[in-house]
Amino acid sequence: MKNNTYNVKAIEYETCCSCIDISTWEELMKGAVKANKREINRLVKRFEPTFYNMLALNFYNPYGYFRTKHHFVVVHSAIEYFFKIIES
């Protein structure tokens, strides 16, 4: 199996920015840095295929992705989707 850039066992969808208040959003985004889109798309496709298809991540997405200590953040259509990292 190909090694992934991020040392994760799995990911799971937690929430999106439209479902939380600003203080929760700030807490989730604390320490966010840019992330590798290709790698995160691959992880979403593997562990959350419904979201991969729903967001059509196989097509070009102009928005940046982010990583925090505990989450990957997929930005699509100006909505942030938070995926919890389950580390190996």
C-alpha positions, -999 to 999 in steps of 0.1 A, spaced: 0 0 0 12 35 -8 24 55 21 3 86 28 18 120 35 -2 123 67 1 96 93 -35 87 96 -54 55 102 -87 69 91 -108 101 89 -144 107 97 -167 136 90 -174 157 121 -192 189 110 -193 218 86 -191 256 92 -228 262 86 -237 238 115 -215 255 142 -212 289 158 -182 312 154 -165 302 187 -166 265 177 -153 274 142 -124 294 157 -115 265 180 -116 240 152 -95 263 129 -69 271 156 -34 264 142 -46 257 107 -20 255 80 -24 248 42 -27 212 34 -20 189 4 -53 188 -16 -44 157 -36 -36 137 -4 -67 149 14 -89 141 -16 -74 106 -16 -82 101 21 -117 114 17 -123 91 -12 -110 62 7 -127 68 41 -157 90 33 -167 81 -3 -202 96 0 -186 130 7 -161 125 -21 -190 120 -46 -213 146 -30 -187 173 -33 -174 160 -67 -138 162 -55 -127 145 -87 -132 179 -104 -112 211 -100 -118 229 -67 -103 264 -65 -105 266 -27 -76 258 -4 -75 229 21 -62 231 57 -49 208 84 -50 213 121 -37 191 148 -69 170 149 -87 178 116 -85 181 78 -106 210 65 -119 206 30 -132 239 16 -158 235 -12 -182 262 -24 -170 284 4 -181 259 30 -156 242 53 -160 205 60 -142 192 91 -129 157 90 -115 143 123 -81 126 120 -78 91 135 -41 86 138 -23 53 134 
